[in-house]
Every structure is written in structure tokens, then in C-alpha cells.
Amino acid sequence: MGVFVFLPLVLPLTAWPIARLAAQHLHPRTATRMLTWVAAVMAVCSTVCLCLVMVVGTATLPGNPLPDGWSDPEVREAVPYDEIVGKAAIPALCAVLLACARTLWRHVRTRRRAHRALDGLPDTEVAVLPDDTPYAYALPGSGPRRDRVVATTALLDHLAPAERRALFAHERAHLTARHHRFLLAVRLAAHANPFLRPLHTAVSYAAERWADEEAARTVGDRRTVATAIGKAALASRSVGGPVRPLPAFAAPGPIPRRVAALLAPAPANRPWPEVFTSAGLAAWGAAAGTAASAMSSANAAVTLFWILWTATPL
């Protein structure tokens, strides 16, 4: 096993180039799905690595409930610097589990609070709130409650009828594609390994661009969608900054970049970038890093399993 057990902790660095280039050279749908899978696999592998190192570190602590054979020198040799790294992995893994549990709890609580805030309104697909603060968001269903698009009268008053249709199409795209699941997955991955935070930022932007493109396809006019986004951003800034009542769901990406992308021709829907391009090389690098991370963690897990099996007395 040796130093290879540590590879899944640092291999997420190989995904940074594609995180920067995906938004520019890939279709937003492809970028969202690919980056989410890369982040999820690498997060699982790095967490497995922490668990394996923690087992070896815990076995050396006095009074641990593990079998005595697990603290033999042959077991400790499986992890370099086991006394330091093994003990450091214990609080690190606890911090990862606590952060992920907290994120899941906040996600569920936010959805429930948002649905309760709509009690008393007609049970329609679009809920219009009489609020002086301009904002809109997509609210996924929870239990028997349906998916809903929420918008305030203050925001709708700033938009023309065609721009309102663009806004509703954008939010419906979030619900149809279940973007909140992609965002939750990369958020958990970023908690599991801080090196994956750039992928969280990239997926958040790509999900917004995906919804923008779906809205443009539905409305049939890319300029109308761009105008709606610009007007909504200006309306939000007029009251002191963009309002994000549901930070657990899709948040607005960089507005100028989104508007510029909509004013340009529609992106090509390629399942994978061309090899001999910057995006293609970055994508293959991320794929290679993900595969290496998976193989390293699997190899370390199998190796440590057999070492512990051999060291455990019958």
C-alpha cells in the first residue's frame, strides 16, 4: 500500500484545469454532469483513504477496542508515518463527516422551511409572493409537495411578458434536470476534500448556464433570456445585492459571463471535447486522475483488508 494510500487525497488537483475550461469549451449540460461525477468519485476515494489511514492510526492508541493484532509492526508498515498521519486522520475524518451531515441537515431544513412559507398560496406550479424584494428560485418537491417556481411581485414588475416566460423557463429547467442534486453532490464533495472546491464553483456556474440554454430553447430567443437575466440582476442590486433566499439551491452565476454566452451562438452539444484542444487535454487529465484515484483507493482497501485479516487472531 505505502504512499499510494495518500494519492486520493491529492489527485483532485488534476481536476482543476477542466474546472476552469469546462464552462468555456463544453456544453453546460456536459460540464455539469462530468464535473459532478469527477467530484463525487474523487470525494469517495479520498474519504476511503482517510478511513484506511485512521484504522491504522487508531490501532496504535492505548485502550482502543480494535484487535491487538492490528497494532503489530507489519500493519503499521502499511502506512508511512502511521503515528503522525494515522492520528491526524481521526479528527480529519470526524470533521468531514460533521460537515457533510451539517450540509445535508441544512439542505433538508431549507426545503421544508421554503415549502412551509408557501402554505396558504394556491397549489400551482408557479407561486407569486407579494414581496418588495426582487428574487426568484426553483423549489424542488419534498414528500407530497410538488416542484414549484417561486417569484416575487417586485421581480415580475421589472420584466416584460416575454422576459417572464424566460424566467419561468429557466427555473423549470432547474427542476426538470434536478440541478439541486448536482449542487448538493459537489457541495458534499468539497467538504470531503477541500481540493474539490473549484469543481463546486464550476458546477454551480454550469448549472445556471444549462438552465439558461434550456430557457433560450423554450422561448426561442436567446436575447430575451439575456435581457431577463440582466434586468433581474439590476433589480436585485438596487436593493443592496442579489438575494438568495435558498442558498442550498442554484445560485446566480457571474451575470456578465452568462449574458455574454447567451448573446453568442448556442454551444455545440458535444458529449466529449476534442482530444487535441486545451479542454480535451484537461478532460482526459481529469479522467486519468479520477481513474488513478479510484484504483489507488481500491488497491489500498484490498491490501489493508488482507493485512488486517492476516494479523487478526482466529
N, C-alpha and C positions, 0 to 999 in steps of 0.2 A: 504493500500500500504506500508507505513512505510519504514523500512530499506530494504525491499525486492526490492525496486526500484534500489538499488545500486548493487545488486548481479550480473547483467550482466556486470558490469564494472570489476569485479574481477574473475568471473568464467573462463575466458580464461586461468587462471593459471592451471586449471585442464587438459588442453591440452598439457602442457609442457612434461609430461612423454612420451606420444605417439609420440610427435615430435622427441624425441631423439631415440626412439626404432623402429619407423616405417621403417627407412632406413635399419635396421639390420634384421628385422624379417618379413617384409611384402614384397610382390611383389611390385616393383616400381610403377606399374600402380595402384594397390590398394591404396598404400600410397599416391600417388599424388591426386587421386580423393577424398579419405576420408579426408585428411588434408585440402584440399581446401574447401570442404563443411563445415567442422567444423569451419574453419576460417571465411567463409562468413556468416554463421548463427550467430556466436558469434559477429561479427563486426556489423551486422544489429541490433542485440539486444542491444548492448552497445550504439549504436547511438540513438536508440529509447529511451533508458534510459536518455541520455543526453538531448534529446528533451523534455521529460516529466519534468525533473528537471528544465530545462530552462524556461518552461512555467510558473511554479510556481515562479521562481526567477524573471522573467520579470514582472509578475503581481504586484510585490511589489515595483517596481521602479516608481518614480513620473513621470507623463507625458506619461505613456505607453498607447498605443492605445487599450489595451485589455479591456473587460468589467469590471466594478468596482467590480462586484461580485466575480471575480476571485482572488481578493486580500483579501477576507474575511478570518478570522482566521480558519474556517473549511477547507478551501482549503489549507492554508499553513501548517496545521497539517498533511496533506497527505505526506509531505516530511520533514523528520527530518533536523533541522538546515537549514531551507529554505533560510534564509537571507544570509548565507555564501555559502552553496553549490549551491543554485539556481543562485546566481550572478556569481559564478565561472564557472558554466556550460555554460554561454553565450560565453565567449572567447574560452572555450574549444571546443564547437561545431563549432564556426567560424573557429578555427584552423583545425579541422577535415575536414570541407567542403573545405577549401582553399587547404589543402594538397592533397585531393582526386582530386580536379579539376586540380591542377597543374600536378599531375601524369597522368591523362587522356590526358591533353593537350600535354605533352611531349611524351607520347606514340604515339599519332596520328602524331605529328610533326616528330618524328624519323622515322616512317614508310614512310611518304611522302618523306622525305629527302633521305632515302635509295633507294626508287624507282626512284627518280629523278637522283640519282648518276649512275643508270644503263641505263639511256637514251643513245641511240646510240649503245648499245650492241645488239646482236641478241636476239630475244624474245624466248629464250629456257628455259627449266626447270632449267638448271644449268648455272650460269653466272660466267665466269672466268675473274677476274680482273688482269691486268698486274701491280702488286704491289709487291714491295720488302719486304713488311711486311706480315708475315705469319698469316693468320686468315681465319676463315670460319664461316658462320652463316646461319640460316634459316630466310627468309624474307617472312612473310605472305602477301597475296594479299591485295590490297587496291583499292576498286572500281572496275574498269575494268581490273586492273593489276592482273596478276596471281601470285600464290605462286612460289617462286624461292629459289634455293640454291645458295649462293654466296661463292666463294672461290678464293683465290689469287694464282697466279703462284708460289709465294715463298713457300706457304704451300704445294702445289701439287708436287713441285720438291723434297720435303723431303719424299714423300710417294711412296711406290711401288704400282703397279696397283691394287692389291687386297686390299691394305690399302685405296686407293682412293675410291674403291667401298664401303668400310666400312664407310668412312667419309660421302659419299653422302647418304648412307642408314640411318645413324644417323640423318642427317639434315632433310631428308624426313620424318623420324618418328616424328620429332618436328612439321612439318607442318601437317601431317596426323592426329595426335592426338590433334592438336590445343593447344599446350603447352603454347603458349603466352597468351591464355585466362586464364589458370590456374594461371600463374605467375602474370598476371595483377590483378586477383581477390584477391590473397593473399597479393599483394603489397598494394592494397586499404584497405584490412582488417587491415594490420599492421599500416596504417595511422589512421584508425578509433580507434584502441585500441593498444597502444604500447606493451601490454602483448602478442599480437599475432605475434610479430616479429620472435620468434623461429619457428613458423609454416611457415613463409615466407622462412626462410633458409632451412627448411626441404623439402618444396615443390620444391624449386629450385634444390636441390640435387636429389630428387626423379625423377623429370622430366628428368634430364640428364641420370639417371640410366635406366629409361624407354626407352629412345632413344637408349641407349647402348644395352639393351636386344633386342630391335627390330632390330637393326643393326646386332647383332650376329645371330639372327634367319634368317635374309635375306641372309647374307653372308655364314652362315653355319659353321663359325669357330670363336669361342669366342676369341682365342688367337690373331687372326688377328685384331679384333676390339681393343683389349687391346694394341697391338703394335701400331696401328694407333693413339690411344689416347696419348700414351706415346711419340711418335715421334712428334706429333703436339704440345704437351706441351713443349718439349725440344726446338723445333724450335721457339716457342713464347718467351721462356725465353732467348734465345740467342740474342734477340733484345731489352731486357730490361723489360720483363714481359709479361704476357698474354694480348693480345689485344682484347678489347671488343668494337667494333665499334657500336654495337647496345645494350647498356646496358638494354634496355627495354625488351629484349627477353632472351631466355635461355642462361645463362652464365655458363662457365665450373665449375663443382663442384670440390671437392677435388680429384685431379688426382690420388694419390696413392690408395685411397679407391675405386675409380671406376675401376682401373686396377686390384686391388686385387679381387673385386667382379666378374670381367669377367674371371679371372683365376680360380675361384671356380665354382662348378656346378651351373647350372641355378636355380634361386629361384623358390620355389613352388608357383604355381598360386592359392593361397587360397583367397576366397572372404572375409574372416574374420579370424583373428588369433584364435588359440585355447584358450579357456577360462582360463585354469589354467596354464598360462605362463605369463611372465612379459609383453610381448607385448599385450596379450589378456586382462590382467587386466588394462593396460594403455588405450587400446582402449575402453573398457567398461567405464572407468573413464571419458574419453573424451566425449563419447556418453552421459553419465549421466550429465556431466557439460553442454553440448550443450542443452540437453532437459530442464534442470533446467533454463538455461539462457533464452530459448525461452518462457517457462511458466512464468517466473518472469516478463519478459518484457511485455508479453501479459496481464498478470494479472494487472500489474501496469497501462498499457494503458487503459484497460477497466475500472478499478477503477477510474482513474483520469477523464476519459470521463464522467462517471456518476456524479462525484463530480462537475465538471465544468458545466454539464448540469443542475444540481440542483441549482447551485449558479448563473447561468445566468438568469437575469430577462426576462420575456416574453415581 
